[in-house]
Amino acid sequence: MLKALVLDYGGVLTDPGEDNPPEPPLLTALREVKRHGFKTALLSNADDWWQPPKVFEGLFDVAILSGEVGLAKPDIDIYLLVAAKLDLEPAECVFVDDLAVNVRGAAEAGMVGVHHRSTRSTLEELEVLLAVALRD
């Protein structure tokens, strides 16, 4: 059973979507997933000087930045670290990234991987996986 949503920052949380919504669709979806009791994590290959935007405050149970932990996607160990920090098994996590190589790394670590190609397709896939309505 899936218990957590793990999202990449650049290209996923920053994707403005197709319909010009007030905030990026994956950010809105993250709020809804969290409201339904799922754990949430940010996993980014950002340097340790990068700070998540203020709008993210309180949205993530865990934030893992490559520059802080000395690991980078698609290294399997970074996905295992995220799952451990969430106190979950990798199989209980769904990971979303816009780079296929990173999604493959997550799958190799045991996570469910979603390759973000468009906000619409990602939201559709997450709705099925998490059984939560994420679109109007």
C-alpha positions as CSV (number, residue, x, y, z in Angstrom):
1,M,0.0,0.0,0.0
2,L,1.3,3.4,-0.9
3,K,1.8,5.8,2.0
4,A,4.1,8.6,0.6
5,L,4.5,10.9,-2.3
6,V,8.1,11.9,-3.1
7,L,8.6,14.7,-5.6
8,D,11.4,16.3,-7.6
9,Y,11.6,20.1,-7.5
10,G,12.8,21.3,-10.9
11,G,10.6,20.3,-13.8
12,V,7.9,18.7,-11.5
13,L,6.9,21.1,-8.7
14,T,7.9,24.0,-11.0
15,D,5.8,22.8,-14.0
16,P,3.1,25.6,-14.5
17,G,0.8,23.1,-16.1
18,E,-1.3,23.4,-19.2
19,D,-4.3,25.4,-17.9
20,N,-2.6,28.4,-16.3
21,P,-3.7,27.7,-12.7
22,P,-2.9,30.0,-9.7
23,E,-0.1,27.7,-8.5
24,P,1.8,24.8,-10.1
25,P,-0.6,21.8,-10.3
26,L,1.8,19.3,-8.6
27,L,2.0,21.7,-5.6
28,T,-1.8,21.8,-5.4
29,A,-1.8,18.0,-5.6
30,L,0.8,17.7,-2.9
31,R,-1.4,19.7,-0.6
32,E,-4.3,17.4,-1.3
33,V,-2.3,14.2,-0.9
34,K,-1.0,15.5,2.5
35,R,-4.5,16.4,3.5
36,H,-5.4,12.7,2.9
37,G,-2.8,11.6,5.4
38,F,0.1,10.6,3.0
39,K,3.6,11.4,4.0
40,T,5.5,13.7,1.6
41,A,9.1,14.3,0.6
42,L,11.1,16.6,-1.6
43,L,14.0,14.9,-3.3
44,S,16.2,17.1,-5.4
45,N,19.7,17.0,-6.8
46,A,20.1,20.7,-5.7
47,D,23.3,21.9,-4.1
48,D,23.3,22.5,-0.3
49,W,23.1,26.2,-0.8
50,W,19.6,25.9,-2.4
51,Q,16.7,26.6,-0.1
52,P,13.1,25.4,-0.8
53,P,10.7,28.2,-1.5
54,K,8.8,29.6,1.5
55,V,5.5,28.3,0.0
56,F,6.8,24.7,0.8
57,E,6.9,25.3,4.5
58,G,5.0,22.6,6.3
59,L,4.3,20.6,3.1
60,F,7.1,18.1,3.3
61,D,7.8,15.6,6.1
62,V,11.3,15.2,4.7
63,A,13.5,17.2,2.3
64,I,16.6,15.6,0.9
65,L,19.0,17.7,-1.2
66,S,21.9,16.0,-2.9
67,G,24.3,18.7,-1.8
68,E,23.5,18.0,1.8
69,V,23.6,14.2,1.8
70,G,26.5,13.5,-0.7
71,L,24.3,11.3,-2.9
72,A,22.5,12.1,-6.1
73,K,19.7,10.7,-8.2
74,P,19.7,8.1,-9.8
75,D,21.9,6.5,-7.1
76,I,19.7,3.9,-5.4
77,D,21.0,4.9,-1.9
78,I,19.3,8.3,-2.1
79,Y,15.9,6.7,-2.6
80,L,16.6,4.3,0.2
81,L,17.5,7.3,2.4
82,V,14.3,9.1,1.6
83,A,12.2,6.0,2.5
84,A,14.2,5.5,5.7
85,K,13.7,9.2,6.7
86,L,9.9,8.7,6.1
87,D,10.1,5.5,8.2
88,L,8.7,3.6,5.3
89,E,9.7,0.8,3.0
90,P,10.6,2.0,-0.6
91,A,7.6,0.0,-1.9
92,E,5.3,2.3,0.1
93,C,6.5,5.4,-1.8
94,V,5.7,6.8,-5.2
95,F,8.4,9.0,-6.7
96,V,7.8,11.6,-9.5
97,D,10.6,13.0,-11.6
98,D,10.8,14.5,-15.1
99,L,14.0,12.6,-16.0
100,A,13.4,8.9,-16.9
101,V,16.8,7.9,-15.5
102,N,15.8,9.1,-12.1
103,V,12.5,7.3,-12.2
104,R,14.4,4.1,-13.1
105,G,16.7,4.6,-10.1
106,A,13.7,4.9,-7.8
107,A,12.1,1.8,-9.3
108,E,15.4,-0.1,-8.9
109,A,15.3,0.9,-5.2
110,G,11.8,-0.5,-4.9
111,M,9.7,2.6,-5.2
112,V,6.8,3.1,-7.6
113,G,8.0,5.5,-10.3
114,V,6.1,8.1,-12.3
115,H,7.8,9.8,-15.2
116,H,6.5,13.3,-15.3
117,R,5.8,14.3,-18.9
118,S,2.8,16.6,-18.4
119,T,0.9,17.8,-15.3
120,R,-2.3,16.2,-16.7
121,S,-0.8,12.7,-17.2
122,T,1.1,12.8,-13.9
123,L,-2.0,13.8,-12.0
124,E,-4.0,11.1,-13.7
125,E,-1.4,8.5,-12.8
126,L,-1.2,9.7,-9.2
127,E,-5.0,9.6,-8.8
128,V,-5.0,5.9,-9.8
129,L,-2.0,5.0,-7.6
130,L,-3.1,6.9,-4.5
131,A,-6.9,6.7,-4.9
132,V,-7.2,10.4,-4.3
133,A,-8.9,13.0,-6.6
134,L,-6.3,15.5,-7.6
135,R,-8.1,17.3,-10.5
136,D,-11.4,19.2,-10.7
